[in-house]
Amino acid sequence: QVQLVESGGGLVQPGGSLRLSCAASGSISDIYDWAWYRQAPGKERELVAGITRGGAANYLYSVKGRFINSRDNAKNTQYLQMNNLKSEDTTVYYCNYEDVRTRQNYWGQGTQVTVSS
């Protein structure tokens, strides 16, 4: 089992920045991918960003150039630096961990991001 703990959400004005963190503990694989998803009420969960162990990242088109997904393998932690936030970024963000060998997925508890003036 892997446990994920997210932190860093909150309220920010349009154009502001937030950094989300997600730390893993427990039976951690030697090869795993990280990702961030978000889900607005009544909508499907969408992939915001993902990063492999080697650091290759991909992004949802609407956040490209504004969000940066990074990871610290020594700390088993990933980050999502969110810059130039827009009202449409408001929703709950979920951390995802996937064991590359077994394809087993784990999810964080979710953290609310609200962009409002």
Secondary structure, DSSP 4 states (H G I P E B T S, - for coil): -EEEEEE--EEE-TT--EEEEEEEEES--SSEEEEEEEE-TTS--EEEEEE-TT--EEE-GGGTTTEEEEEETTTTEEEEEE-S--GGG-EEEEEEEEETTT--EEE---EEEEE--
